[in-house]
Amino acid sequence: MISRRNSLQILLLACCVAAVPVVGSSAWAQTSNKAATKKAATKTSIESQIEQMRQQFQTQIDELQRQIRERDMQLQQAQGAAAQAQQSASQAQAQAAQAAQAASQASAQSSSVSTLKRDMQNLKTDAAQMKTDITSVRQNDAGMRENYANPIAMKYKDIYITPGGFLAAETVDRQRATGGGLNTAFGAI
């Protein structure tokens, strides 16, 4: 590939070569016919050389333009690939954000599920305790019904003891001796 400096030199040389016929024809017009015929023969050989150089330069220019077009196409393809990569990266970021959000929702749901499981276990424990409490209340209730049926009776190992009889504790305090017992003879007073 031709460097930039070399291409500038080639273009400068091409411009100079293109200007030679214009300058040469005005200089030749001033010379005589004899010199013109002699120079006409050399002119044709110089012109053919110049024409060959023009064709070579044109070929080089065409080649350079082709290389520039190829480079432009490669650049456009690279830009397209970069844009596509950027789009893919943004899509990947969006998917990562969605995955993170789904993970946070899953962890929240997981914690909710574990909380629900713990609550269910507590409810089962409470239900078992309530069954035990209800059973004991029913047993106590049966005993209390029996106590209400026989309020005077005392229960001892499935035996009901009912106290009966009469118990009295009496005293008498007198200022004088009447000579009697507990019963007072009111005539003696």
C-alpha positions in Angstrom: 0.0 0.0 0.0 1.3 3.4 -0.9 1.8 5.8 2.0 0.2 9.2 2.1 3.4 11.0 1.4 4.1 8.9 -1.7 0.5 9.5 -3.0 1.0 13.2 -2.6 4.2 13.1 -4.5 2.6 11.1 -7.3 -0.3 13.6 -7.5 2.2 16.5 -7.7 4.1 14.8 -10.4 0.9 14.1 -12.4 0.0 17.8 -12.2 3.4 18.8 -13.4 3.3 16.4 -16.3 -0.2 17.6 -17.3 1.1 21.2 -17.3 4.1 20.4 -19.5 2.2 20.2 -22.9 0.7 23.6 -22.2 4.0 25.3 -21.4 5.9 23.4 -24.1 3.4 24.3 -26.9 3.7 28.0 -26.1 7.5 27.8 -26.1 7.5 25.9 -29.4 5.3 28.4 -31.1 8.0 31.0 -30.8 10.7 28.9 -32.5 11.0 28.5 -36.2 9.4 26.0 -38.5 12.6 24.1 -38.9 13.0 23.6 -35.2 9.3 22.8 -35.0 9.6 19.9 -37.4 12.6 18.6 -35.5 10.9 19.0 -32.3 7.7 17.6 -33.7 9.4 14.2 -34.0 10.7 14.5 -30.4 7.4 15.8 -29.3 5.6 12.7 -30.4 8.1 10.5 -28.4 7.8 12.9 -25.4 4.0 13.0 -25.7 3.9 9.2 -25.9 6.0 9.0 -22.7 3.8 11.6 -21.0 0.7 9.7 -22.1 2.2 6.5 -20.7 3.0 8.3 -17.4 -0.6 9.7 -17.4 -2.0 6.2 -17.8 0.3 4.9 -15.0 -0.8 7.7 -12.7 -4.4 7.2 -13.6 -4.0 3.5 -12.8 -2.4 4.4 -9.5 -5.1 6.9 -8.8 -7.8 4.3 -9.6 -6.1 1.8 -7.4 -5.9 4.3 -4.5 -9.6 5.2 -4.9 -10.4 1.5 -4.9 -8.4 1.0 -1.7 -10.2 4.0 -0.1 -13.6 2.5 -1.0 -12.6 -0.8 0.5 -11.3 0.9 3.6 -14.6 2.9 3.8 -16.6 -0.3 3.4 -14.5 -2.0 6.2 -15.0 1.0 8.4 -18.8 0.9 7.8 -18.8 -2.8 8.6 -16.8 -2.2 11.8 -19.2 0.6 12.8 -22.1 -1.7 12.1 -20.6 -4.5 14.2 -19.8 -2.0 17.0 -23.4 -0.7 17.0 -24.7 -4.3 17.0 -22.3 -5.2 19.9 -23.5 -2.1 21.7 -27.1 -3.1 21.2 -26.3 -6.7 22.3 -24.6 -5.3 25.4 -27.6 -3.1 26.3 -29.9 -6.1 25.8 -27.7 -8.2 28.0 -27.8 -5.4 30.7 -31.6 -5.3 30.5 -31.7 -9.1 30.8 -29.3 -9.0 33.8 -31.5 -6.3 35.4 -34.6 -8.5 34.8 -32.8 -11.5 36.2 -31.8 -9.5 39.3 -35.3 -8.3 39.8 -36.6 -11.9 39.4 -34.0 -13.1 41.9 -35.1 -10.5 44.4 -38.7 -11.4 43.9 -37.8 -15.1 44.2 -35.9 -14.4 47.5 -38.9 -12.3 48.7 -41.2 -15.1 47.8 -38.9 -17.6 49.4 -38.8 -15.6 52.6 -42.6 -15.3 52.4 -42.8 -19.1 52.0 -40.5 -19.7 54.9 -42.5 -17.3 57.0 -45.7 -19.1 56.0 -44.2 -22.5 56.8 -43.1 -21.2 60.2 -46.6 -19.7 60.8 -48.2 -23.0 59.8 -45.9 -24.9 62.1 -46.9 -22.5 64.9 -50.6 -23.0 64.1 -50.2 -26.8 64.2 -48.4 -26.5 67.6 -51.2 -24.2 68.8 -53.9 -26.6 67.5 -52.3 -29.5 69.3 -52.0 -27.5 72.5 -55.7 -26.4 72.1 -56.7 -30.1 71.7 -54.9 -30.9 74.9 -56.5 -27.9 76.7 -59.9 -28.8 75.4 -59.5 -32.4 76.6 -58.4 -31.3 80.1 -61.3 -28.7 80.2 -63.8 -31.5 79.3 -62.4 -33.7 82.0 -62.5 -30.9 84.6 -66.0 -30.0 83.4 -67.2 -33.6 84.0 -65.7 -33.5 87.5 -67.3 -30.1 88.2 -70.7 -31.4 87.0 -70.4 -34.2 89.5 -69.4 -31.6 92.2 -72.4 -29.5 91.3 -74.7 -32.5 91.4 -73.5 -33.3 94.9 -72.3 -30.1 96.4 -72.1 -31.5 100.0 -70.3 -34.6 99.0 -66.5 -34.8 98.8 -64.9 -37.0 96.3 -61.8 -39.0 97.1 -60.6 -41.6 94.5 -64.0 -42.1 92.9 -65.6 -42.3 96.4 -68.1 -39.6 97.4 -68.2 -38.9 101.1 -71.2 -37.0 102.4 -70.9 -35.7 105.9 -74.0 -36.1 107.9 -75.1 -35.4 111.5 -75.0 -32.4 113.6 -72.2 -30.7 115.4 -72.7 -28.0 117.9 -70.3 -26.1 120.2 -72.1 -24.1 122.8 -71.1 -22.3 126.0 -73.1 -20.5 128.8 -71.7 -17.7 130.9 -73.7 -16.7 134.1 -73.1 -14.3 136.9 -74.7 -16.5 139.6 -74.8 -20.2 140.0 -78.2 -21.5 139.4 -77.3 -25.1 140.0 -78.4 -26.2 136.7 -76.8 -27.3 133.5 -77.1 -25.6 130.2 -80.8 -25.2 130.5 -81.7 -22.3 132.7 -84.5 -22.4 135.2 -86.0 -19.0 134.9 -87.9 -19.3 138.1 -84.8 -19.4 140.1 -83.5 -16.2 138.9 
